[in-house]
Amino acid sequence: MPAPRRLLTTACVAALALVGPLGGSLSQASAPEGPRPVPAPQADLIRMGKGSGTFCLTPAATRALAREHVRLNALRPARTTGTHERRCVTTPITGGSFNRAVNKGEMHFDGGFEFTRGGRYLRVDHLKADFATGRISGDVRGARPARTAFLAFTVDRKQVRVSSGKVTARIAFTLTNQGAASFKSAFGAAPVRAGEQLFEGTGSAEVRLPHPSHTLRPARAALDIQQ
C-alpha cells in the first residue's frame, strides 16, 4: 500500500476511535430519561374551619384563684361563659389542620383569657395549639416571658370525634413551667403547680377531609381517627 494511502487509512481509524466515545456520550445525552422515583406522599391532613373552644377552670384552680382574689375574664372576641361557681372562657377557633393520629398539625384561636387582681393582670392571647408538641402558646402581657408555651395537653383519641363535617373533642389542659412562672411574675403564686390541670377544655370546629382529586369537600360520613 502506498504511503499516502496508509496515512489516510490510519487517520480514518483514529477519527473513528475518537468519534466512538463521543457518539456514545451524545446518544446517552439525547436518550429519554427513565422514570424518576416518585416521592412518598405526605399523610393527608384534616382541615379545620371555624369553631369554638371553651376553657373551664377546674374546681381546684377555682378555689385557689378565689383565695388569692384573682378573677378569670375573657379577651375579645372571646367571651366569658360558665357560671359564677365555675368560670369559663369560650374562644373562636379560626382554623388549623391535624392528621388521623392527632399528633401533627396545629389549631389557631382568636382572643384569649385574662386573670386580674386589683391593678395587676395576666393576659394570654393569640393562642396556638401545636399537636406535635402538645402545647398551647400565646402572647403574654403583664408578666414574663412575652411569648410562652402556657398550657400543655395530651389528646385522648377516644375523646375526639369527626362526623357530619365537624370535629368535637374534650381535652384536659395542664399548666406548664412557663405558665406557672407567668402567674408567679404577675401575682406571686400560681393557682396550681406546673403539671397540674388548670382547665377542662371542650371544642368543636368545621372540618374538611382530603379528597383524591386534591379538592377539599365537607365530611359527611363519620371518620374514626382511632384507627
FIMAR-662462 format. One record per atom (N, C-alpha, C, O): residue in one letter; y negated, x, z. Coordinates in steps of 0.05 Angstrom, whole numbers, plus 32768, in hexadecimal, padded with zeros to 4 digits. Layout:
// FIMAR-662462
aYXZ
...
//
This chain:
// FIMAR-662462
m801880118000
m800080008000
m7FE780128000
m7FE680248010
p7FD4800D7FEE
p7FBB801D7FED
p7FAC801B8008
p7FAF80078016
a7F9D802F800E
a7F8E80308027
a7F7B8019802B
a7F7A800E8040
p7F6B80118016
p7F587FFB801A
p7F677FE18021
p7F5D7FD18032
r7F7F7FDD8015
r7F8E7FC4801A
r7F997FC58037
r7F987FB18045
r7FA37FDD803F
r7FAD7FDF805B
r7F977FDA806F
r7F9B7FCD8083
l7F7F7FE4806A
l7F687FE0807C
l7F617FC2807E
l7F5B7FB88093
l7F627FB48066
l7F5B7F978066
l7F707F878076
l7F687F758085
t7F897F8E8073
t7F9E7F808081
t7F9C7F84809F
t7F9E7F7280AF
t7F967F9E80A7
t7F937FA480C4
t7F7B7F9480CF
t7F7D7F8A80E6
a7F657F9280C0
a7F4D7F8380CA
a7F537F6680CD
a7F4A7F5980E0
c7F637F5A80BB
c7F6A7F3E80BD
c7F7C7F3980D5
c7F787F2580E4
v7F8F7F4B80DA
v7FA17F4780F2
v7F907F49810B
v7F957F39811E
a7F7D7F5C810D
a7F6C7F5F8124
a7F5B7F468129
a7F577F3D813F
a7F517F3B8113
a7F407F238115
a7F507F0C811F
a7F467EFC8130
l7F697F098115
l7F7A7EF3811F
l7F817EF6813C
l7F837EE3814B
a7F857F0F8145
a7F8B7F148161
a7F747F0C8173
a7F787F028189
l7F5B7F108169
l7F447F098179
l7F3F7EEB8179
l7F387EDE818D
v7F447EDF8161
v7F3E7EC2815E
v7F537EB2816D
v7F4C7E9C8177
g7F6C7EBC816F
g7F817EAD817D
g7F797EA58199
g7F797E8D819F
p7F717EB881AB
p7F697EAF81C6
p7F517E9E81C6
p7F4F7E8B81D6
l7F3D7EA481B4
l7F257E9481B3
l7F2C7E7881AA
l7F217E6481B5
g7F3D7E768196
g7F447E5B818C
g7F527E4B81A2
g7F4D7E3381A5
g7F647E5981B2
g7F717E4B81C7
g7F5D7E4181DC
g7F607E2A81E5
s7F497E5181E2
s7F357E4981F6
s7F257E3281EB
s7F1F7E1F81FA
l7F1E7E3381D2
l7F0E7E1D81C6
l7F1E7E0481C5
l7F147DEE81CA
s7F387E0681BF
s7F487DEE81BD
s7F4C7DE281D9
s7F4C7DC981DB
q7F4E7DF381ED
q7F507DE88208
q7F367DDB8211
q7F377DC6821E
a7F207DE7820A
a7F067DDC8212
a7F017DC18204
a7EF57DAF8210
s7F0A7DBE81EB
s7F057DA581DD
s7F1A7D9081E3
s7F167D7981DC
a7F317D9781F0
a7F457D8481F6
a7F3B7D70820B
a7F2C7D78821D
p7F427D578209
p7F397D43821C
p7F447D498238
p7F5B7D52823A
e7F347D45824D
e7F3D7D4A8268
e7F527D368270
e7F527D1F8267
g7F647D3F8281
g7F787D2D828C
g7F6C7D1A82A1
g7F557D1E82A8
p7F7C7D0782AA
p7F717CF582BE
p7F6A7D0382D8
p7F7A7D1382E2
r7F537CFD82E2
r7F4A7D0982FB
r7F557CF98313
r7F587CE18311
p7F5A7D078329
p7F647CF88341
p7F4E7CE5834B
p7F377CEC834D
v7F577CCD8351
v7F447CB8835B
v7F427CBB8379
v7F577CBB8387
p7F2A7CBE8385
p7F277CC183A2
p7F327CA883B0
p7F307C9283A6
a7F3D7CAD83C7
a7F487C9783D7
a7F317C8383DE
a7F1D7C8C83E8
p7F357C6A83DA
p7F207C5783E0
p7F1B7C5583FE
p7F2E7C58840E
q7F027C518406
q7EFC7C4E8422
q7F047C32842B
q7F057C1F841C
a7F0A7C318445
a7F117C178450
a7EFB7C03844C
a7EE47C088451
d7F027BEB8443
d7EEE7BD6843F
d7EE27BCD8459
d7EF07BCB846D
l7EC87BC98459
l7EBA7BC08471
l7EB47BA3846F
l7EAE7B98845A
i7EB47B968486
i7EAC7B7A8488
i7E8E7B7A848E
i7E857B8684A2
r7E7F7B6D847D
r7E617B6D847F
r7E587B568492
r7E627B408490
m7E467B5D84A3
m7E3A7B4984B5
m7E1E7B4184AC
m7E0F7B5184A3
g7E197B2784AF
g7DFE7B1D84A9
g7DF07B1784C3
g7DF37B2584D7
k7DE17B0284C3
k7DD17AFA84DB
k7DE37AED84F0
k7DF77AE184E9
g7DDA7AEF8508
g7DE87AE3851E
g7DD97AE78538
g7DC17AEB8538
s7DE77AE6854E
s7DDA7AEB8568
s7DEE7AF6857C
s7E067AF1857B
g7DE47B07858E
g7DF47B1285A3
g7DE87B0D85BE
g7DCF7B0F85C1
t7DF87B0685D2
t7DED7B0085ED
t7DF87B148601
t7E107B198603
f7DE57B1E8611
f7DEB7B318626
f7DE67B238641
f7DCF7B1D8648
c7DFB7B1D8650
c7DF97B10866A
c7DFF7B238680
c7E147B31867F
l7DEE7B248694
l7DF37B3686AB
l7E0C7B2E86B9
l7E127B1686BC
t7E1C7B4186C3
t7E337B3B86D3
t7E2A7B3286EE
t7E137B3786F6
p7E3B7B2486FD
p7E337B1C8719
p7E2B7B34872A
p7E177B328739
a7E397B4A8728
a7E327B628738
a7E167B6D8731
a7E077B748742
a7E117B6E8717
a7DF77B78870E
a7DE17B658715
a7DCB7B6D871D
t7DE67B4B8714
t7DD27B37871C
t7DCB7B3A8739
t7DB37B3A8740
r7DDE7B3E874B
r7DD87B418767
r7DC97B5B876D
r7DB77B5C877D
a7DD17B71875F
a7DC47B8A8763
a7DA77B8A875A
a7D957B948768
l7DA17B7D8743
l7D867B7B873A
l7D757B69874C
l7D5D7B6F8751
a7D817B548757
a7D737B438769
a7D6B7B518783
a7D557B4D878D
r7D7C7B63878C
r7D767B7287A4
r7D5E7B85879F
r7D4E7B8A87B1
e7D5C7B8F8787
e7D467BA18780
e7D2E7B938775
e7D1B7BA0876D
h7D307B788774
h7D1A7B688769
h7D137B6F874C
h7CFC7B6F8744
v7D287B75873D
v7D257B7C8720
v7D2E7B638710
v7D437B588716
r7D1F7B5C86FC
r7D247B4486ED
r7D2A7B4B86D0
r7D1E7B5D86C4
l7D3D7B3D86C4
l7D447B4086A8
l7D357B2D8697
l7D347B15869C
n7D287B378682
n7D1A7B26866E
n7D227B2E8652
n7D307B42864E
a7D187B1F863E
a7D1F7B258622
a7D067B308614
a7CF07B2A861B
l7D0B7B418600
l7CF77B4B85EE
l7CF97B3D85D4
l7D0E7B3D85C7
r7CE37B3085CB
r7CE47B2185B2
r7CED7B32859B
r7CE77B4A8599
p7CFB7B258588
p7D027B088586
p7D1A7B008597
p7D237AE98594
a7D257B1185A7
a7D3A7B0985B9
a7D2E7AF585CD
a7D167AF385D1
r7D3F7AE685DA
r7D367AD285ED
r7D477AD28607
r7D5F7AD98606
t7D3B7ACA861D
t7D497AC98636
t7D5A7AAF8637
t7D4F7A998631
t7D747AB2863D
t7D857A9A863E
t7D957A9B8659
t7D8E7AAB866A
g7DA97A8B865B
g7DB97A8A8673
g7DAC7A788688
g7D9E7A658682
t7DB17A7F86A2
t7DA77A6F86B8
t7D987A8186CB
t7D987A9986C8
h7D8C7A7486DF
h7D7E7A8486F3
h7D917A968703
h7D8A7AAC870A
e7DA97A8C8707
e7DBD7A9C8715
e7DC97AB28704
e7DD27AC6870E
r7DC97AAD86EA
r7DD57AC186D8
r7DC57AC386BE
r7DC87AB386AC
r7DB37AD686BE
r7DA07AD886A7
r7DAE7AE78690
r7DBE7AFA8694
c7DA77ADF8678
c7DB17AEB8660
c7D9A7AF0864C
c7D857AE4864F
v7D9F7B018639
v7D8C7B058623
v7D9C7B028609
v7DB07B0F8605
t7D927AF185F8
t7D9E7AEC85DE
t7D8D7AF885C8
t7D767AF185C5
t7D997B0B85B9
t7D8B7B1A85A5
t7D957B138589
t7DAD7B0F8586
p7D837B128575
p7D8C7B0E855A
p7D9C7B268550
p7D957B3D8555
i7DB27B218542
i7DC07B358533
i7DB67B358517
i7DB67B20850A
t7DAE7B4C850C
t7DA27B4D84F2
t7DB57B5784DC
t7DAE7B5684C4
g7DCC7B6084E4
g7DDF7B6A84CF
g7DF07B8184D9
g7DEC7B8B84EF
g7E027B8A84C8
g7E137BA084CE
g7E2D7B9E84BF
g7E2F7B8F84AC
s7E417BAE84C7
s7E5B7BAE84BA
s7E707BBA84CD
s7E697BC984DF
f7E897BB484C8
f7E9F7BBF84D8
f7EB97BBE84C9
f7EBB7BAE84B6
n7ECC7BCE84D1
n7EE67BCE84C3
n7EF97BBC84D3
n7EF27BB184E8
r7F127BB984C9
r7F257BA784D6
r7F2C7BB184F2
r7F327BA08503
a7F2D7BCB84F6
a7F347BD68510
a7F1D7BD58524
a7F207BDA853B
v7F057BCD851A
v7EED7BCC852A
v7EE77BE78538
v7EDF7BE7854F
n7EED7BFD852A
n7EE67C178535
n7ED47C278522
n7ED17C3F8525
k7EC97C1A850E
k7EB57C2584FD
k7EA07C1084F6
k7EA77BF884F5
g7E887C1984F1
g7E727C0784EA
g7E5D7C058500
g7E5F7C128514
e7E4A7BF384FB
e7E347BF0850E
e7E287BD4850C
e7E2C7BC684F8
m7E197BCC8520
m7E0D7BB28521
m7DF07BB6852C
m7DEC7BC5853F
h7DDD7BA78520
h7DC17BAA8528
h7DB77B908534
h7DBE7B7A852C
f7DA67B948549
f7D9A7B7D8557
f7D7B7B7F8554
f7D707B94854E
d7D6F7B678557
d7D527B668557
d7D497B5E8573
d7D567B4E8580
g7D337B6A857D
g7D2A7B658598
g7D3B7B7585AC
g7D477B8985A4
g7D3B7B6D85C5
g7D4A7B7C85D9
g7D467B7085F4
g7D407B5885F7
f7D4B7B808609
f7D487B758624
f7D357B878635
f7D307B9E862E
e7D2B7B7B864A
e7D177B88865B
e7D1D7B838678
e7D237B6C8680
f7D1B7B978689
f7D1D7B9586A6
f7D027B9B86B2
f7CF67BAF86AB
t7CF97B8A86C4
t7CDE7B8E86CF
t7CDF7B8B86EE
t7CEF7B7D86F9
r7CCD7B9A86FA
r7CC77B978717
r7CAB7B9F871C
r7CA47BB7871A
g7C9A7B8B8723
g7C7E7B928726
g7C727B9D870C
g7C757B9086F7
g7C667BB4870E
g7C5A7BC086F6
g7C6D7BD386E8
g7C667BE086D4
r7C867BD686F2
r7C997BE886E5
r7CAB7BD886D3
r7CB07BC086D7
y7CB57BE586BE
y7CC67BD886AB
y7CD97BEB869D
y7CD47C03869D
l7CEE7BE08692
l7D017BEF8682
l7D087BDD866A
l7D147BC9866D
r7CFF7BE68653
r7D037BD6863A
r7D157BE58627
r7D137BFD8623
v7D287BD6861C
v7D3B7BE28609
v7D3C7BCF85F1
v7D457BB885F3
d7D347BD985DA
d7D357BC885C2
d7D3E7BD985AA
d7D467BF085AD
h7D3D7BCD8592
h7D487BD98579
h7D657BE2857E
h7D6C7BF9857A
l7D747BCF8588
l7D907BD5858F
l7DA27BD98577
l7D9F7BCB8563
k7DB47BEC8579
k7DC87BF08564
k7DE37BF68572
k7DE57C078582
a7DF77BE6856A
a7E137BEB8574
a7E227BFC8560
a7E237BF58548
d7E2E7C118569
d7E3D7C238558
d7E5B7C208560
d7E627C278577
f7E6B7C15854E
f7E877C0F8555
f7E977C298557
f7EAC7C298564
a7E8F7C3E8549
a7E9F7C57854A
a7E9C7C648565
a7EAF7C70856F
t7E847C648571
t7E807C71858B
t7E827C5E85A3
t7E847C6685BA
g7E817C44859D
g7E817C3085B3
g7E687C3185C4
g7E697C2F85DC
r7E517C3485B7
r7E387C3685C5
r7E237C2385B9
r7E237C1F85A1
i7E127C1885CA
i7DFA7C0A85C1
i7DE27C1A85C8
i7DDD7C1F85E0
s7DD47C2385B4
s7DBC7C3485B9
s7DA37C2385B5
s7DA47C0E85A7
g7D8D7C2C85C1
g7D747C1D85BE
g7D5C7C2F85C4
g7D5F7C4485D0
d7D457C2585BD
d7D2C7C3385C4
d7D247C2B85E0
d7D227C1385E6
v7D207C3E85F1
v7D1B7C39860D
v7CFD7C3E8613
v7CF37C53860B
r7CF07C2B8620
r7CD57C2F8629
r7CD37C298648
r7CE17C188652
g7CC37C398655
g7CC17C378672
g7CD27C4A8681
g7CD27C4B8699
a7CE27C5A8672
a7CF47C6E867E
a7CFB7C828669
a7CF47C7F8651
r7D097C978671
r7D137CAB865E
r7D317CAB865E
r7D3E7CA28672
p7D3E7CB38647
p7D327CBC862E
p7D297CA5861D
p7D2F7C8E8623
a7D197CAB8608
a7D0D7C9585F8
a7D227C8785E7
a7D207C6F85E3
r7D367C9585DD
r7D4C7C8885CD
r7D667C8F85DB
r7D6C7CA785DF
t7D767C7C85E2
t7D8D7C8285F2
t7DA47C6F85EB
t7DA07C5985E3
a7DBD7C7985F0
a7DD57C6985EF
a7DD67C5A860A
a7DE17C65861D
f7DCC7C42860B
f7DC87C348624
f7DE17C27862E
f7DE67C278647
l7DF17C1B861D
l7E097C0D8625
l7E217C188616
l7E1F7C238600
a7E387C148623
a7E527C1B8616
a7E637C028615
a7E607BF08625
f7E757C028601
f7E877BEB85FE
f7EA17BF385F0
f7EA27C0785E2
t7EB57BE485F5
t7ECF7BE785E8
t7ED67BCC85DC
t7ED67BB885EA
v7EDD7BCC85C3
v7EE47BB385B6
v7F017BAC85BA
v7F137BBC85B3
d7F067B9685C6
d7F217B8B85C8
d7F257B7885B1
d7F197B6385AF
r7F367B80859E
r7F397B718585
r7F447B55858A
r7F417B43857A
k7F517B5185A2
k7F5A7B3685A8
k7F427B2385AE
k7F457B0B85AD
q7F2B7B2F85B3
q7F137B2085B9
q7F007B1D85A1
q7EEA7B1485A4
v7F0A7B25858A
v7EFA7B248571
v7F097B12855D
v7F217B158559
r7EFA7B008551
r7F067AEE853D
r7EF37AEB8525
r7EDB7AE78529
v7EFE7AEE850D
v7EEF7AEA84F5
v7EFB7AD184E7
v7F127AD284DF
s7EEB7ABC84E3
s7EF57AA484D7
s7EDE7A9384CD
s7EC87A9284D9
s7EE27A8784B6
s7ECF7A7484AA
s7EB37A8084A7
s7E9F7A7484AD
g7EB37A99849E
g7E9A7AA68498
g7E8A7AB084B0
g7E727AB584AE
k7E987AB284C7
k7E8A7ABA84E0
k7E9C7ACB84F1
k7EB47AC784F2
v7E917ADF84FE
v7E9F7AEF8512
v7E957AE8852D
v7E7D7AE68531
t7EA77AE58540
t7E9F7AE0855C
t7EAE7AF4856D
t7EC47AFC8567
a7EA17AFC8584
a7EAD7B108595
a7EA27B0E85B1
a7E8D7B0485B6
r7EB37B1885C4
r7EAB7B1A85E0
r7EAF7B3885E7
r7EC47B4385E3
i7E9A7B4585F2
i7E9B7B6185F7
i7E8E7B678612
i7E797B5B8619
a7E9A7B798622
a7E8F7B82863B
a7E7E7B9B8636
a7E877BAD8628
f7E667B9C8641
f7E547BB3863E
f7E507BC18659
f7E487BB5866C
t7E577BDB8659
t7E537BEB8671
t7E3A7BFC866E
t7E317C018658
l7E307C058685
l7E187C168685
l7E207C338680
l7E337C3D868D
t7E137C41866E
t7E187C5D8669
t7E0A7C6F867D
t7DF97C65868D
n7E107C88867D
n7E017C9B868E
n7DE37C9B8687
n7DD27C9C8699
q7DDD7C9A866D
q7DC17C9A8665
q7DB47C80866D
q7D9C7C7F8675
g7DC37C69866B
g7DB87C508674
g7DB27C508692
g7D9D7C46869A
a7DC47C5B86A2
a7DBF7C5C86BF
a7DA77C6E86C5
a7D977C6886D7
a7DA57C8486B6
a7D8E7C9686BA
a7D747C8886B3
a7D5F7C8D86C0
s7D747C77869F
s7D5C7C678697
s7D547C5486AE
s7D3C7C5286B4
f7D687C4786BA
f7D627C3586D0
f7D567C4586E8
f7D437C3C86F4
k7D627C5B86EE
k7D587C6B8704
k7D3C7C7686FF
k7D2C7C778711
s7D377C7D86E6
s7D1C7C8686DF
s7D077C7086E3
s7CF07C7586EB
a7D0F7C5786DC
a7CFC7C4186DE
a7CFA7C3586FA
a7CE47C2E8702
f7D107C328708
f7D107C238721
f7D1C7C338739
f7D1B7C298750
g7D257C4B8734
g7D317C5B874A
g7D4E7C57874E
g7D5B7C66875D
a7D5A7C428742
a7D777C3D8745
a7D807C2B872E
a7D717C1C8722
a7D9A7C2D8728
a7DA67C1C8713
a7DB57C058721
a7DBF7C088737
p7DB67BEE8714
p7DC47BD78720
p7DE27BDB8722
p7DEE7BD08735
v7DEE7BEA8710
v7E0A7BF18712
v7E0D7C0F870C
v7DFB7C1B8700
r7E237C1B8713
r7E287C37870D
r7E2F7C3A86EF
r7E377C2786E2
a7E2A7C5286E6
a7E327C5986CA
a7E507C5486C8
a7E607C5C86D9
g7E587C4686B2
g7E747C4086AE
g7E7C7C2486B8
g7E917C1B86B2
e7E6A7C1786C8
e7E6F7BFD86D2
e7E627BE886BF
e7E4F7BEE86B2
q7E6D7BD086C0
q7E637BBB86AD
q7E487BB086B6
q7E447BA986CD
l7E367BB086A2
l7E1B7BA486A7
l7E197B89869A
l7E0E7B7786A6
f7E237B868681
f7E217B6D8673
f7E3C7B63866A
f7E4E7B728665
e7E3E7B488669
e7E547B3B865A
e7E487B318641
e7E357B228641
g7E547B39862A
g7E477B338610
g7E587B208600
g7E717B218600
t7E4A7B0E85F1
t7E577AFD85DD
t7E457AFE85C4
t7E2D7B0385C6
g7E517AF985AE
g7E407AFA8595
g7E4F7AED857E
g7E677AEA857E
s7E3F7AE6856A
s7E4B7ADB8551
s7E377AE2853A
s7E1F7AE4853E
a7E437AE68523
a7E327AEC850B
a7E417AE484F2
a7E5A7AE284F2
e7E327AE084DD
e7E3E7ADA84C3
e7E4C7AF384B9
e7E437B0A84BF
v7E617AF084AA
v7E6F7B07849E
v7E757B018481
v7E787AEA8479
r7E777B178472
r7E7F7B158456
r7E957B2A8452
r7E927B418458
l7EAC7B218448
l7EC37B328444
l7EC17B41842A
l7EB67B378416
p7ECC7B5A8429
p7ECD7B698410
p7EDE7B5A83FB
p7EF37B4F8402
h7ED67B5B83E2
h7EE47B4E83CD
h7EEC7B6283B7
h7EDC7B7483B2
p7F037B6083AB
p7F0C7B748397
p7EF87B788380
p7EF77B8D8375
s7EE87B64837A
s7ED57B668364
s7EBB7B74836D
s7EA87B76835F
h7EBC7B7F8386
h7EA67B8E8391
h7E8E7B7C8396
h7E777B858399
t7E937B628398
t7E7F7B4F83A1
t7E867B4683BC
t7E9D7B4783C4
l7E737B3C83CB
l7E777B3383E6
l7E777B1483E6
l7E637B0883DE
r7E8C7B0983EF
r7E8E7AEC83F0
r7E927AE3840D
r7E9E7AF1841D
p7E877ACC8414
p7E8A7AC38430
p7EA87ABF8437
p7EB87AB68427
a7EAF7AC78450
a7ECA7AC48459
a7ED07AA6845C
a7EC07A978467
r7EE77A9E8454
r7EF07A828457
r7F087A818469
r7F087A72847D
a7F1D7A8F8462
a7F357A8F8474
a7F317AA2848B
a7F207AB3848B
a7F417A9D84A0
a7F3F7AAE84B7
a7F497ACA84B1
a7F5C7ACD84A2
l7F3C7ADF84BC
l7F447AFA84B8
l7F4E7B0584D3
l7F3E7B0684E6
d7F677B0E84D4
d7F727B1884ED
d7F6C7B3684ED
d7F7A7B4584E0
i7F597B3F84FD
i7F527B5B84FE
i7F647B6A8511
i7F607B838514
q7F777B5D851E
q7F897B6B8530
q7F9F7B798521
q7FAE7B88852D
q7FA27B758507
q7FB77B8284F8
q7FB27B9F84F5
q7FC27BAE84E9
//
